Amino acid sequence: MTSDRRPADDDARARDDARADDDAHADDDARDDAELEPRWVRRTPILPEQWWAPPAGLAVAALAVLAIGVWLHRAALPLAIVVCVVGLVGAVVLAVAGRHAYWSPGRAAAWRLHRTRVVAWSSAGVALVVFGLAIGAQVVLIGLVVAGTMVHTLRRDDPTRFELRGRAVASVAVAVASAVLAIVALTVPGIDDRSAARWSGWGLLVVPAAAVVALVSWRAAGRRDDDPLSAPDRTAS
């Protein structure tokens, strides 16, 4: 009887081992599928704070810019108001898209949220850079630009074509704004000498640098032929 029981135990143990192997392979396949998903899909909000925290931070930053405009330089208050409005509008749009992607997950919703993020943060960044150029905070802004560039460079995931084009358009906007400030500094007699020298001097650096970034980003976007919505949808599962 003991010899009959041992084969049965061996068979049960073999079935358990096979089931454990299948579960392990299933977990590995799920991890592989998650790793194969692009970054904009993996960034779909799965927790409430993941969709409301970034818009809240953007709104706080917009109000902080307005406070700085009032406290630091009253002549810059109209520009601070414009920057604040851009930031608040971007925060509202970002919150709506993030909430929709959280409650109705899917590849289309994730792609819509990605595009909204690109537009909102690019617009806010351009407005902040122009504000910094106008009030003389160029050193801080150059540090932010360098830090952001390093983050994008060290990130393993390739940016999407929409993201690259958004970066190019934002760079063109910065170049145009800096050129306008330089022209105003050289042509308008009411501008004080310190601001005129700052705007024209930094314009010589910002305009060509932003133009190069715009050209490189646009050409990189043209070489990409990815179709974000052609892959199977795994976010809804």
JOZIZI-V533521 format. One record per pair of residues at least 6 apart in sequence whose C-alpha atoms are under 8 Angstrom apart, sorted by the first residue. I is the first residue (numbers start at 1). J is the second residue. D is the distance in whole Angstrom. If there is no record, write none. Layout:
# JOZIZI-V533521
I | J | D
I | J | D
This chain:
# JOZIZI-V533521
34 | 42 | 8
38 | 157 | 7
39 | 157 | 7
40 | 110 | 7
40 | 111 | 7
40 | 114 | 6
41 | 107 | 7
41 | 110 | 6
41 | 111 | 7
41 | 235 | 7
43 | 110 | 8
44 | 101 | 7
44 | 102 | 7
44 | 105 | 8
44 | 110 | 6
44 | 113 | 8
45 | 51 | 6
45 | 98 | 7
45 | 101 | 7
45 | 102 | 5
46 | 102 | 6
47 | 102 | 8
48 | 102 | 7
51 | 95 | 6
51 | 98 | 5
51 | 99 | 6
51 | 102 | 7
52 | 95 | 6
52 | 98 | 7
52 | 99 | 7
54 | 91 | 8
55 | 90 | 8
55 | 91 | 4
55 | 92 | 7
55 | 94 | 6
55 | 95 | 6
56 | 91 | 7
58 | 87 | 6
58 | 88 | 7
58 | 90 | 8
58 | 91 | 6
59 | 87 | 6
59 | 88 | 5
59 | 91 | 6
61 | 87 | 8
62 | 83 | 7
62 | 84 | 4
62 | 85 | 7
62 | 86 | 8
62 | 87 | 5
62 | 88 | 6
63 | 84 | 6
65 | 80 | 6
65 | 83 | 7
65 | 84 | 7
66 | 77 | 7
66 | 80 | 5
66 | 81 | 6
66 | 83 | 8
66 | 84 | 6
68 | 80 | 8
69 | 76 | 6
69 | 77 | 5
69 | 79 | 8
69 | 80 | 5
70 | 76 | 8
70 | 77 | 6
73 | 135 | 7
76 | 134 | 8
76 | 135 | 7
79 | 131 | 7
80 | 131 | 7
82 | 127 | 8
83 | 124 | 7
83 | 127 | 5
83 | 128 | 7
83 | 131 | 7
86 | 123 | 7
86 | 124 | 6
86 | 127 | 7
87 | 120 | 8
87 | 123 | 8
87 | 124 | 5
90 | 120 | 5
90 | 121 | 7
90 | 123 | 8
90 | 124 | 7
91 | 120 | 7
93 | 116 | 7
93 | 120 | 8
94 | 113 | 8
94 | 116 | 6
94 | 117 | 6
94 | 120 | 7
97 | 109 | 8
97 | 112 | 7
97 | 113 | 5
97 | 116 | 7
98 | 113 | 6
100 | 109 | 7
101 | 109 | 5
101 | 110 | 6
101 | 113 | 7
105 | 235 | 6
105 | 236 | 5
106 | 233 | 7
106 | 234 | 7
106 | 235 | 5
106 | 236 | 5
107 | 229 | 7
107 | 233 | 5
107 | 234 | 7
107 | 235 | 6
107 | 236 | 8
108 | 229 | 7
111 | 228 | 7
111 | 229 | 8
115 | 162 | 7
115 | 163 | 8
118 | 163 | 6
118 | 166 | 6
119 | 166 | 7
122 | 166 | 7
122 | 167 | 7
122 | 170 | 6
123 | 170 | 7
126 | 170 | 6
126 | 171 | 8
126 | 173 | 7
126 | 174 | 6
129 | 141 | 6
129 | 174 | 7
130 | 174 | 7
130 | 177 | 7
130 | 178 | 7
132 | 138 | 6
132 | 141 | 7
133 | 178 | 7
133 | 199 | 7
134 | 181 | 8
134 | 199 | 7
136 | 195 | 8
136 | 198 | 7
138 | 202 | 8
160 | 221 | 8
160 | 224 | 8
160 | 226 | 8
161 | 220 | 8
161 | 221 | 5
161 | 222 | 7
161 | 224 | 6
161 | 225 | 8
161 | 226 | 8
162 | 221 | 7
164 | 217 | 5
164 | 218 | 6
164 | 220 | 7
164 | 221 | 5
165 | 217 | 7
165 | 218 | 6
165 | 221 | 6
167 | 214 | 7
167 | 217 | 7
168 | 213 | 7
168 | 214 | 4
168 | 215 | 7
168 | 216 | 8
168 | 217 | 5
168 | 218 | 6
169 | 214 | 7
170 | 214 | 8
171 | 210 | 5
171 | 211 | 7
171 | 213 | 6
171 | 214 | 5
172 | 210 | 6
172 | 211 | 6
172 | 214 | 6
174 | 206 | 8
174 | 207 | 8
174 | 210 | 7
175 | 206 | 6
175 | 207 | 4
175 | 208 | 7
175 | 210 | 5
175 | 211 | 6
176 | 207 | 7
178 | 199 | 7
178 | 202 | 8
178 | 203 | 5
178 | 206 | 7
178 | 207 | 6
179 | 203 | 6
179 | 207 | 7
181 | 199 | 6
181 | 200 | 7
181 | 203 | 8
182 | 196 | 7
182 | 199 | 5
182 | 200 | 4
182 | 201 | 8
182 | 203 | 6
183 | 200 | 7
184 | 196 | 8
185 | 191 | 6
185 | 195 | 7
185 | 196 | 4
185 | 197 | 7
185 | 199 | 6
185 | 200 | 6
186 | 196 | 7
186 | 200 | 7
